[in-house]
Amino acid sequence: MAKVSIIIPTYNVEMFLDECLESIQRQTLQDIEIICVNDGSTDHSLEIIKKYAENDPRFVIIDKENGGYGKAMNVGLDKATGEYIGIVEPDDYVPLAMYEDLYKIAKENDLDMVKADFYRFTRNPENGNMNLVYNHLDLTGKWYGKLFDPSEEPETLRFIMNTWSGIYKREFLEQHHIRHNETPGASFQDNGFYFQTFVYAKRAMIVDKPYYMNRRDNPNSSVNNREKVYCCNVEYDYIREILMKDPEIWSRFKYMYSLKKFHTYNFTLQRIGEQFKREYVQRISQEFKRAKENGELKQGAFYPVEWDDMMLLIQDPDAYYFKICLKNKQIRSLEKKVASLENSTTMKVGRAIMFIPLKIKKLFKKK
């Protein structure tokens, strides 16, 4: 049994795959199983995987027809033999000590799961320079380094949602039959997995140190496909079904469920094509109106600004569309114009011309 099985669900990512696989292959924790699930790639992804597997018996290749992210992940989970499970998206990468550090923490505390902070990054295509943004799982800071029981602490669902910044005990996943939704071609299928791990885990920790490197500039991420617009709505219907199987679990987690759904729907609203946004606002307005009528919303679960936005969405979806979509779009447009102006040759020349007069002015002020 390997200490950690790392699953990489792969579909048409030849541009980034070498960086990803090399970062896993070079982990300081040598006792790992690297499960590459090729989900019907039509580019050279499979050939790249085979290149690494030729000289490294830790690689396990699963080559299958395209069935979507959820299916690929579940096939990998079924194949895994490791004590713990890690997940890496094929366009991301991980620092060399990530799995050794997390495995040590998990073993010392007998954890069902341990998660860490992470970076989101983009790269300048011209010079390769990286822009990093540190993401704290817990914005309050009060949960770091403490053993806690997520199944009794719905508040911990507030953490930034992801499935790849930590590791999960495989025995725990098998005990509760935790898997991904397999809706063909869908997105957001990691959301259901995330919810299940928090609802059922008894022993968990989070670490205030960033490891995982999450890419945000993959040009193949589509936002203009109508079929993808409502994928997160389908996923949250799936999550709801899971939670409602047990009335006690539903009662405990329904308010956090609505909060995370609100966050995810707003994230989707920022990503989808402009032509879909008004229709989408109308759809989610009706969903949250029903949630309010069914007693699934609680003001105390939301920050004041979030609650105000929720009420606006329910009561006046057109006003919400203007505020979130049109107004924010205008602000972003102005910000881009200002940034463009600041980087323009005219502005740079102007700064150079004014540099000496400003220096002289400051000098006289000192006297």
KEKE-3310 file (N, C-alpha, C; in steps of 0.2 Angstrom, whole numbers, plus 5000, padded with zeros to 4 digits):
npx = (5004:5003:5008:5002:4990:4989:4978:4976:4965:4963:4962:4965:4976:4989:4998:5001:5004:5017:5023:5015:5015:5029:5031:5024:5030:5043:5041:5045:5041:5042:5035:5022:5008:5004:4991:4985:4972:4967:4955:4949:4957:4961:4972:4990:4991:4990:5001:5011:5009:5012:5026:5031:5028:5035:5048:5045:5038:5028:5018:5002:4992:4976:4966:4953:4936:4930:4921:4918:4923:4919:4916:4929:4936:4930:4933:4947:4947:4942:4952:4963:4975:4981:4985:4981:4972:4976:4973:4976:4974:4976:4982:4988:5000:5011:5021:5037:5037:5024:5016:5023:5023:5009:5005:5012:5006:4993:4995:5000:4989:4979:4969:4954:4954:4966:4969:4976:4982:4983:4990:4984:4987:4994:5003:5013:5013:5023:5035:5035:5034:5027:5011:5006:4993:4989:4979:4969:4961:4953:4946:4944:4954:4953:4952:4964:4977:4970:4962:4947:4929:4921:4909:4901:4902:4895:4899:4912:4911:4912:4925:4936:4931:4938:4945:4957:4968:4972:4973:4965:4959:4958:4951:4941:4934:4929:4921:4910:4906:4910:4910:4911:4898:4892:4887:4886:4898:4897:4901:4909:4909:4916:4911:4901:4908:4917:4907:4902:4914:4915:4903:4904:4916:4925:4937:4948:4959:4966:4979:4989:4998:5004:5002:4998:4997:4987:4981:4975:4974:4971:4968:4959:4948:4931:4918:4907:4898:4882:4877:4885:4881:4871:4877:4882:4870:4864:4873:4871:4858:4860:4869:4860:4851:4859:4861:4848:4845:4847:4838:4843:4856:4853:4845:4855:4865:4858:4858:4871:4873:4864:4871:4884:4879:4874:4886:4893:4884:4885:4899:4898:4890:4899:4907:4901:4895:4891:4879:4871:4868:4857:4846:4851:4851:4837:4834:4841:4836:4822:4825:4831:4821:4811:4819:4819:4806:4804:4811:4825:4835:4845:4847:4858:4868:4874:4885:4882:4881:4880:4868:4859:4861:4856:4842:4839:4841:4831:4819:4820:4825:4830:4835:4846:4853:4857:4865:4875:4880:4880:4884:4896:4903:4905:4913:4924:4928:4932:4943:4951:4954:4960:4972:4977:4980:4989:5000:5004:5014:5013:5009:5020:5030:5026:5027:5041:5044:5039:5046:5058:5054:5045:5053:5061:5051:5048:5060:5061:5050:5055:5065)
npy = (4994:5011:5026:5038:5040:5048:5056:5061:5068:5068:5078:5083:5092:5095:5106:5110:5098:5092:5100:5098:5084:5081:5088:5080:5068:5071:5072:5074:5064:5048:5036:5034:5033:5036:5040:5041:5047:5046:5054:5051:5060:5070:5076:5076:5071:5058:5052:5059:5056:5042:5043:5047:5036:5026:5024:5024:5015:5019:5025:5024:5020:5024:5022:5029:5031:5047:5053:5063:5074:5070:5056:5052:5054:5046:5033:5034:5034:5022:5014:5017:5013:5018:5024:5036:5049:5060:5074:5081:5093:5093:5104:5111:5112:5105:5109:5102:5096:5094:5083:5075:5083:5085:5071:5067:5076:5071:5057:5059:5064:5056:5058:5061:5069:5082:5099:5112:5129:5138:5143:5154:5156:5165:5166:5177:5177:5182:5184:5174:5177:5175:5178:5178:5174:5173:5161:5160:5147:5148:5162:5168:5164:5156:5142:5136:5123:5116:5102:5097:5093:5091:5086:5090:5104:5115:5127:5126:5124:5136:5138:5141:5133:5119:5103:5099:5104:5096:5080:5064:5052:5035:5025:5031:5038:5027:5021:5029:5030:5040:5049:5056:5066:5060:5066:5067:5077:5088:5102:5108:5097:5094:5100:5093:5082:5089:5094:5081:5076:5085:5084:5071:5068:5066:5069:5081:5094:5110:5119:5133:5136:5138:5127:5120:5124:5133:5135:5149:5153:5145:5144:5136:5135:5136:5148:5151:5142:5136:5124:5123:5132:5130:5120:5120:5122:5110:5102:5106:5102:5089:5088:5093:5082:5072:5077:5078:5065:5061:5067:5073:5077:5086:5096:5101:5106:5114:5128:5132:5126:5133:5145:5142:5138:5150:5158:5150:5151:5165:5165:5158:5167:5177:5171:5166:5168:5185:5185:5176:5180:5188:5179:5169:5175:5177:5164:5159:5167:5163:5150:5153:5160:5150:5143:5152:5152:5139:5139:5138:5147:5158:5173:5175:5167:5173:5186:5203:5211:5201:5196:5206:5207:5195:5196:5206:5199:5190:5198:5208:5203:5210:5222:5216:5210:5222:5228:5218:5213:5223:5235:5231:5227:5239:5245:5237:5239:5253:5252:5244:5253:5264:5257:5254:5267:5271:5263:5267:5275:5289:5293:5288:5296:5308:5307:5306:5319:5327:5323:5330:5343:5341:5336:5347:5355:5348:5350:5363:5365:5358:5367)
npz = (5000:4995:5003:4999:4986:4971:4961:4944:4934:4917:4903:4887:4890:4885:4885:4898:4905:4907:4917:4928:4930:4932:4944:4953:4952:4957:4970:4988:4996:4993:4992:4984:4974:4957:4949:4933:4924:4909:4900:4887:4879:4865:4861:4863:4876:4882:4877:4883:4896:4896:4893:4905:4913:4908:4914:4927:4939:4948:4942:4936:4923:4916:4903:4895:4887:4884:4898:4906:4920:4933:4932:4928:4939:4949:4943:4945:4959:4962:4958:4966:4979:4989:5006:5009:4999:4986:4975:4960:4948:4930:4924:4934:4947:4960:4975:4980:4993:4997:4999:5008:5019:5022:5024:5035:5045:5044:5048:5061:5068:5065:5055:5045:5035:5029:5025:5016:5014:4998:4982:4969:4952:4938:4922:4913:4896:4888:4895:4905:4918:4934:4942:4958:4970:4986:4994:5008:5017:5028:5032:5044:5052:5064:5064:5060:5062:5072:5079:5073:5071:5057:5054:5064:5064:5055:5051:5046:5033:5027:5023:5009:4994:4988:4982:4980:4988:4998:5007:5009:5019:5013:5018:5025:5014:5008:5017:5018:5006:4997:4983:4966:4957:4942:4930:4913:4904:4913:4924:4939:4948:4958:4969:4975:4980:4989:4999:5004:5010:5021:5028:5033:5038:5054:5060:5057:5050:5046:5037:5039:5028:5012:4999:4986:4969:4959:4943:4934:4921:4910:4893:4887:4895:4894:4893:4886:4883:4881:4887:4898:4907:4917:4924:4938:4945:4943:4950:4963:4965:4966:4977:4987:4987:4992:5005:5011:5013:5025:5038:5050:5046:5035:5042:5050:5041:5031:5030:5028:5016:5008:5008:5002:4990:4985:4984:4975:4964:4961:4958:4946:4938:4936:4927:4916:4898:4893:4886:4893:4906:4911:4910:4918:4930:4933:4934:4946:4955:4957:4962:4975:4980:4982:4991:5002:5006:5010:5022:5021:5022:5032:5040:5049:5044:5034:5029:5032:5020:5010:5014:5011:4997:4994:4997:4988:4976:4977:4978:4968:4954:4942:4946:4953:4943:4936:4946:4949:4937:4926:4932:4939:4927:4921:4930:4930:4916:4917:4926:4918:4908:4915:4919:4907:4902:4912:4909:4897:4883:4883:4896:4903:4898:4902:4916:4916:4912:4922:4933:4937:4940:4950:4960:4963:4968:4980:4986:4989:4997:5009:5013)
capx = (5000:5007:5006:4997:4988:4987:4974:4976:4960:4967:4958:4967:4980:4996:5002:5003:5005:5024:5025:5011:5018:5036:5030:5022:5036:5048:5039:5050:5037:5043:5030:5016:5005:5002:4985:4983:4966:4966:4948:4948:4960:4962:4979:4995:4991:4991:5008:5015:5009:5016:5033:5033:5027:5040:5054:5043:5033:5023:5013:4996:4988:4969:4965:4946:4933:4928:4915:4918:4927:4916:4917:4936:4939:4928:4937:4953:4946:4941:4958:4968:4976:4985:4982:4977:4971:4977:4970:4979:4971:4982:4985:4991:5006:5012:5028:5040:5036:5017:5013:5026:5021:5002:5004:5015:5001:4987:4996:5001:4983:4974:4964:4950:4957:4969:4969:4981:4981:4985:4991:4981:4993:4994:5009:5014:5015:5028:5041:5035:5033:5021:5008:5003:4988:4988:4972:4968:4955:4949:4947:4944:4960:4952:4952:4971:4981:4966:4958:4940:4925:4917:4902:4897:4904:4893:4903:4918:4910:4914:4932:4936:4930:4942:4946:4964:4973:4974:4973:4959:4960:4954:4946:4935:4930:4926:4916:4904:4904:4910:4912:4909:4893:4894:4883:4891:4900:4896:4906:4907:4907:4920:4907:4898:4914:4918:4902:4902:4920:4914:4897:4905:4923:4925:4944:4951:4964:4968:4986:4990:5004:5001:5006:4995:4997:4981:4982:4969:4975:4971:4964:4954:4942:4926:4913:4902:4894:4876:4877:4889:4879:4868:4880:4882:4863:4863:4877:4868:4852:4864:4871:4854:4848:4863:4860:4841:4844:4847:4835:4847:4861:4850:4844:4862:4869:4855:4859:4878:4872:4862:4877:4889:4876:4874:4893:4895:4880:4888:4905:4896:4888:4904:4911:4897:4895:4886:4872:4867:4868:4851:4842:4853:4849:4830:4833:4843:4831:4817:4828:4832:4814:4809:4823:4817:4799:4805:4815:4832:4839:4845:4851:4864:4873:4877:4887:4876:4881:4878:4861:4856:4861:4851:4836:4838:4840:4824:4814:4820:4831:4832:4840:4852:4857:4861:4871:4881:4883:4881:4888:4903:4906:4907:4919:4930:4930:4935:4949:4956:4956:4965:4978:4980:4983:4995:5006:5005:5020:5011:5009:5027:5034:5023:5030:5048:5045:5037:5050:5063:5050:5042:5059:5063:5046:5049:5066:5060:5046:5059:5068)
capy = (5000:5017:5031:5042:5039:5055:5055:5066:5067:5072:5079:5088:5097:5094:5112:5110:5092:5090:5103:5095:5077:5082:5091:5075:5063:5073:5073:5071:5058:5044:5031:5037:5030:5041:5037:5046:5044:5049:5054:5052:5066:5070:5079:5072:5070:5051:5051:5063:5052:5036:5045:5047:5029:5021:5023:5025:5010:5022:5028:5019:5023:5022:5026:5027:5035:5053:5053:5069:5075:5065:5049:5050:5054:5040:5028:5034:5032:5015:5010:5019:5008:5021:5025:5043:5051:5067:5075:5086:5095:5092:5110:5114:5108:5105:5110:5096:5093:5095:5077:5072:5087:5083:5065:5067:5079:5066:5051:5060:5066:5051:5062:5059:5074:5088:5103:5118:5135:5137:5149:5154:5159:5166:5167:5181:5173:5185:5183:5169:5180:5173:5182:5174:5176:5168:5160:5157:5143:5151:5170:5171:5161:5153:5135:5133:5120:5113:5096:5098:5088:5095:5084:5094:5111:5117:5134:5125:5124:5142:5138:5141:5127:5115:5096:5097:5107:5092:5073:5061:5044:5032:5021:5036:5039:5020:5019:5033:5029:5047:5049:5062:5066:5058:5069:5068:5084:5093:5105:5109:5090:5093:5103:5087:5078:5093:5094:5075:5076:5089:5081:5064:5068:5067:5071:5085:5099:5114:5121:5140:5136:5137:5122:5119:5129:5132:5139:5153:5156:5140:5147:5131:5135:5139:5151:5153:5136:5136:5118:5123:5138:5128:5114:5121:5121:5103:5099:5108:5098:5083:5089:5093:5075:5068:5080:5076:5058:5060:5073:5077:5081:5092:5101:5104:5109:5117:5135:5133:5123:5139:5150:5140:5139:5157:5159:5147:5154:5171:5164:5156:5173:5181:5167:5164:5173:5190:5183:5171:5182:5190:5173:5165:5179:5175:5157:5158:5171:5158:5145:5156:5162:5144:5141:5156:5149:5132:5139:5136:5153:5161:5179:5174:5163:5177:5193:5208:5213:5196:5195:5212:5205:5189:5199:5210:5194:5187:5203:5212:5201:5214:5226:5212:5210:5228:5229:5213:5212:5229:5240:5228:5227:5246:5247:5233:5243:5259:5250:5242:5260:5267:5253:5255:5274:5271:5259:5270:5279:5296:5293:5287:5302:5313:5306:5308:5326:5330:5321:5335:5349:5338:5335:5354:5358:5345:5352:5370:5364:5356:5373)
capz = (5000:4995:5008:4996:4979:4968:4955:4940:4929:4912:4896:4883:4893:4884:4886:4905:4908:4909:4923:4933:4931:4935:4951:4957:4951:4961:4977:4993:4998:4987:4992:4981:4968:4953:4944:4928:4921:4902:4899:4880:4876:4858:4859:4865:4883:4883:4875:4888:4902:4894:4893:4912:4915:4905:4919:4934:4940:4952:4937:4934:4917:4915:4897:4894:4883:4888:4901:4911:4926:4939:4930:4928:4946:4952:4941:4949:4966:4963:4957:4971:4984:4994:5013:5008:4992:4984:4969:4956:4941:4926:4922:4940:4950:4967:4977:4981:5000:4999:5001:5013:5025:5024:5026:5042:5049:5044:5052:5068:5071:5063:5052:5039:5030:5031:5019:5017:5010:4992:4978:4962:4948:4931:4920:4908:4891:4885:4899:4909:4925:4938:4947:4963:4974:4992:4996:5015:5017:5033:5032:5051:5055:5071:5064:5059:5067:5077:5077:5073:5069:5052:5054:5069:5064:5049:5050:5043:5026:5024:5020:5002:4992:4983:4984:4978:4992:5004:5006:5012:5021:5008:5022:5026:5008:5006:5023:5017:4998:4994:4976:4962:4953:4935:4925:4907:4902:4918:4928:4947:4951:4964:4974:4979:4984:4995:5004:5007:5015:5027:5031:5036:5042:5061:5062:5051:5052:5040:5039:5037:5024:5005:4995:4979:4964:4955:4937:4932:4914:4905:4888:4885:4899:4890:4897:4882:4881:4885:4891:4904:4911:4922:4927:4945:4947:4943:4955:4969:4966:4968:4984:4991:4988:4997:5012:5013:5014:5033:5041:5055:5042:5032:5047:5053:5036:5026:5030:5025:5009:5004:5008:4997:4983:4983:4982:4968:4958:4959:4954:4939:4935:4933:4922:4909:4893:4894:4883:4897:4912:4913:4910:4924:4936:4934:4936:4952:4959:4958:4966:4981:4983:4985:4997:5008:5007:5013:5028:5020:5022:5039:5040:5053:5040:5029:5031:5031:5013:5007:5015:5007:4990:4993:4997:4982:4971:4977:4977:4961:4950:4937:4950:4955:4937:4935:4951:4949:4930:4922:4936:4939:4921:4919:4934:4927:4910:4919:4929:4912:4904:4919:4919:4900:4902:4916:4905:4890:4882:4885:4903:4905:4896:4906:4922:4916:4911:4928:4938:4940:4943:4957:4965:4965:4972:4986:4989:4991:5003:5014:5015)
cpx = (5004:5004:5001:4996:4986:4984:4974:4971:4962:4963:4961:4971:4988:5001:5005:5005:5012:5025:5021:5014:5025:5035:5028:5027:5041:5047:5044:5047:5038:5038:5023:5014:5002:4997:4983:4977:4965:4959:4946:4951:4961:4968:4984:4996:4993:4999:5013:5015:5013:5024:5035:5033:5032:5046:5052:5037:5027:5017:5008:4992:4981:4967:4957:4942:4931:4921:4914:4922:4925:4917:4925:4939:4936:4932:4944:4953:4945:4947:4963:4969:4980:4981:4978:4977:4972:4974:4974:4976:4977:4985:4988:4997:5007:5019:5030:5038:5029:5015:5016:5024:5014:5001:5007:5009:4995:4989:4997:4995:4977:4968:4961:4953:4961:4970:4973:4979:4984:4986:4986:4986:4991:5001:5009:5017:5021:5035:5041:5034:5027:5018:5004:4998:4987:4981:4971:4961:4950:4950:4947:4951:4959:4953:4959:4974:4977:4963:4951:4936:4920:4910:4897:4898:4902:4897:4909:4917:4911:4921:4931:4936:4935:4943:4953:4969:4975:4974:4967:4961:4955:4949:4940:4931:4926:4920:4910:4903:4905:4913:4909:4902:4895:4890:4888:4892:4899:4902:4904:4906:4912:4916:4904:4903:4916:4913:4902:4908:4918:4908:4899:4911:4922:4932:4947:4955:4965:4975:4987:4997:5002:5006:5004:4995:4992:4981:4975:4970:4975:4966:4959:4948:4936:4920:4907:4898:4888:4875:4880:4886:4875:4870:4880:4875:4862:4867:4874:4862:4855:4866:4865:4851:4852:4862:4853:4840:4843:4844:4839:4853:4858:4848:4850:4865:4865:4856:4866:4877:4869:4867:4882:4886:4876:4881:4895:4891:4883:4895:4903:4894:4893:4908:4908:4897:4890:4879:4868:4865:4861:4846:4844:4851:4842:4829:4835:4839:4825:4819:4828:4825:4811:4812:4821:4810:4799:4809:4822:4837:4839:4850:4858:4870:4877:4880:4882:4876:4878:4870:4857:4856:4856:4844:4834:4837:4833:4819:4814:4826:4834:4837:4846:4856:4861:4867:4877:4884:4885:4885:4895:4906:4909:4913:4925:4933:4934:4942:4954:4958:4961:4972:4981:4983:4989:5001:5007:5011:5019:5012:5017:5032:5032:5026:5038:5049:5044:5042:5055:5059:5047:5048:5061:5058:5047:5055:5065:5055:5050:5063:5063)
cpy = (5006:5021:5036:5040:5046:5053:5061:5065:5071:5072:5085:5094:5097:5100:5113:5104:5090:5094:5100:5088:5077:5084:5085:5069:5065:5074:5070:5065:5053:5038:5033:5033:5035:5039:5042:5043:5049:5048:5055:5058:5065:5073:5074:5070:5063:5049:5054:5058:5045:5037:5045:5040:5024:5019:5024:5021:5013:5024:5022:5023:5020:5026:5024:5032:5041:5052:5059:5068:5070:5058:5047:5050:5048:5034:5028:5032:5025:5011:5011:5013:5011:5022:5031:5044:5058:5068:5081:5087:5095:5098:5114:5110:5109:5106:5103:5092:5093:5088:5074:5076:5085:5076:5064:5070:5074:5060:5053:5062:5061:5054:5059:5063:5079:5092:5109:5124:5134:5144:5148:5158:5160:5167:5172:5177:5175:5183:5178:5171:5177:5178:5177:5177:5171:5167:5156:5153:5146:5158:5172:5169:5157:5145:5132:5129:5116:5107:5098:5093:5091:5093:5087:5101:5113:5123:5132:5125:5131:5143:5138:5134:5124:5108:5094:5100:5102:5085:5070:5054:5040:5027:5025:5037:5033:5019:5023:5034:5036:5047:5056:5061:5064:5060:5070:5075:5089:5096:5105:5102:5089:5096:5098:5083:5082:5093:5087:5074:5079:5086:5075:5064:5069:5070:5075:5091:5103:5117:5128:5140:5134:5132:5122:5125:5129:5137:5143:5156:5151:5143:5142:5131:5139:5142:5153:5147:5135:5130:5118:5128:5135:5121:5114:5120:5114:5100:5101:5104:5091:5083:5089:5086:5071:5070:5078:5069:5056:5067:5077:5081:5087:5097:5105:5108:5113:5125:5136:5130:5129:5144:5148:5140:5146:5160:5156:5149:5161:5170:5162:5162:5177:5178:5166:5170:5179:5189:5179:5174:5184:5184:5169:5168:5177:5168:5156:5162:5167:5153:5147:5158:5156:5142:5145:5154:5143:5133:5137:5141:5156:5167:5178:5171:5167:5183:5198:5210:5207:5195:5200:5210:5199:5192:5203:5205:5191:5192:5206:5209:5205:5219:5223:5212:5216:5229:5224:5212:5218:5234:5237:5228:5234:5248:5243:5237:5249:5257:5248:5248:5263:5263:5254:5262:5274:5268:5262:5274:5286:5297:5293:5293:5308:5313:5308:5316:5330:5328:5326:5341:5347:5338:5342:5356:5355:5348:5359:5370:5362:5362:5378)
cpz = (5000:5001:5005:4988:4977:4962:4951:4934:4923:4905:4893:4886:4892:4885:4893:4908:4911:4916:4929:4935:4934:4942:4955:4957:4956:4968:4982:4996:4992:4987:4990:4975:4964:4948:4939:4924:4914:4900:4892:4877:4869:4856:4861:4873:4885:4882:4880:4894:4901:4895:4901:4915:4913:4910:4926:4936:4945:4948:4936:4929:4916:4909:4895:4890:4887:4891:4906:4917:4932:4938:4930:4935:4950:4950:4944:4956:4967:4962:4962:4976:4990:5001:5013:5001:4991:4977:4966:4949:4937:4923:4928:4942:4957:4969:4980:4988:5002:5002:5007:5020:5027:5026:5033:5047:5050:5049:5060:5072:5069:5060:5046:5034:5033:5024:5021:5013:5003:4988:4972:4958:4941:4929:4914:4902:4887:4888:4904:4916:4928:4942:4952:4968:4980:4994:5003:5015:5022:5034:5039:5055:5062:5070:5062:5064:5073:5075:5078:5070:5064:5052:5059:5069:5057:5046:5046:5035:5023:5021:5012:4999:4987:4986:4983:4983:4998:5002:5011:5013:5016:5012:5023:5020:5007:5011:5021:5010:4995:4987:4972:4958:4946:4930:4919:4905:4907:4921:4935:4950:4957:4970:4978:4983:4990:5000:5008:5012:5021:5031:5035:5040:5049:5063:5056:5054:5045:5042:5035:5033:5017:5002:4987:4975:4959:4949:4936:4925:4909:4899:4885:4890:4896:4895:4893:4879:4885:4889:4897:4909:4917:4926:4935:4948:4948:4949:4962:4970:4969:4975:4989:4992:4993:5004:5015:5014:5022:5035:5046:5051:5039:5036:5049:5047:5031:5025:5026:5018:5005:5003:5002:4990:4981:4981:4976:4963:4956:4956:4947:4935:4932:4928:4915:4905:4895:4892:4888:4904:4915:4914:4917:4930:4938:4936:4944:4957:4961:4963:4974:4984:4986:4991:5003:5010:5011:5020:5027:5021:5029:5038:5043:5049:5035:5032:5029:5023:5009:5007:5011:5000:4989:4993:4990:4976:4971:4976:4970:4957:4945:4940:4951:4949:4935:4940:4950:4942:4927:4926:4937:4933:4919:4924:4932:4920:4912:4922:4923:4909:4908:4919:4912:4900:4906:4913:4899:4890:4884:4892:4906:4903:4900:4913:4922:4916:4918:4934:4941:4943:4950:4962:4967:4969:4979:4990:4992:4997:5009:5017:5019)
residu = (MET:ALA:LYS:VAL:SER:ILE:ILE:ILE:PRO:THR:TYR:ASN:VAL:GLU:MET:PHE:LEU:ASP:GLU:CYS:LEU:GLU:SER:ILE:GLN:ARG:GLN:THR:LEU:GLN:ASP:ILE:GLU:ILE:ILE:CYS:VAL:ASN:ASP:GLY:SER:THR:ASP:HIS:SER:LEU:GLU:ILE:ILE:LYS:LYS:TYR:ALA:GLU:ASN:ASP:PRO:ARG:PHE:VAL:ILE:ILE:ASP:LYS:GLU:ASN:GLY:GLY:TYR:GLY:LYS:ALA:MET:ASN:VAL:GLY:LEU:ASP:LYS:ALA:THR:GLY:GLU:TYR:ILE:GLY:ILE:VAL:GLU:PRO:ASP:ASP:TYR:VAL:PRO:LEU:ALA:MET:TYR:GLU:ASP:LEU:TYR:LYS:ILE:ALA:LYS:GLU:ASN:ASP:LEU:ASP:MET:VAL:LYS:ALA:ASP:PHE:TYR:ARG:PHE:THR:ARG:ASN:PRO:GLU:ASN:GLY:ASN:MET:ASN:LEU:VAL:TYR:ASN:HIS:LEU:ASP:LEU:THR:GLY:LYS:TRP:TYR:GLY:LYS:LEU:PHE:ASP:PRO:SER:GLU:GLU:PRO:GLU:THR:LEU:ARG:PHE:ILE:MET:ASN:THR:TRP:SER:GLY:ILE:TYR:LYS:ARG:GLU:PHE:LEU:GLU:GLN:HIS:HIS:ILE:ARG:HIS:ASN:GLU:THR:PRO:GLY:ALA:SER:PHE:GLN:ASP:ASN:GLY:PHE:TYR:PHE:GLN:THR:PHE:VAL:TYR:ALA:LYS:ARG:ALA:MET:ILE:VAL:ASP:LYS:PRO:TYR:TYR:MET:ASN:ARG:ARG:ASP:ASN:PRO:ASN:SER:SER:VAL:ASN:ASN:ARG:GLU:LYS:VAL:TYR:CYS:CYS:ASN:VAL:GLU:TYR:ASP:TYR:ILE:ARG:GLU:ILE:LEU:MET:LYS:ASP:PRO:GLU:ILE:TRP:SER:ARG:PHE:LYS:TYR:MET:TYR:SER:LEU:LYS:LYS:PHE:HIS:THR:TYR:ASN:PHE:THR:LEU:GLN:ARG:ILE:GLY:GLU:GLN:PHE:LYS:ARG:GLU:TYR:VAL:GLN:ARG:ILE:SER:GLN:GLU:PHE:LYS:ARG:ALA:LYS:GLU:ASN:GLY:GLU:LEU:LYS:GLN:GLY:ALA:PHE:TYR:PRO:VAL:GLU:TRP:ASP:ASP:MET:MET:LEU:LEU:ILE:GLN:ASP:PRO:ASP:ALA:TYR:TYR:PHE:LYS:ILE:CYS:LEU:LYS:ASN:LYS:GLN:ILE:ARG:SER:LEU:GLU:LYS:LYS:VAL:ALA:SER:LEU:GLU:ASN:SER:THR:THR:MET:LYS:VAL:GLY:ARG:ALA:ILE:MET:PHE:ILE:PRO:LEU:LYS:ILE:LYS:LYS:LEU:PHE:LYS:LYS:LYS)
# end
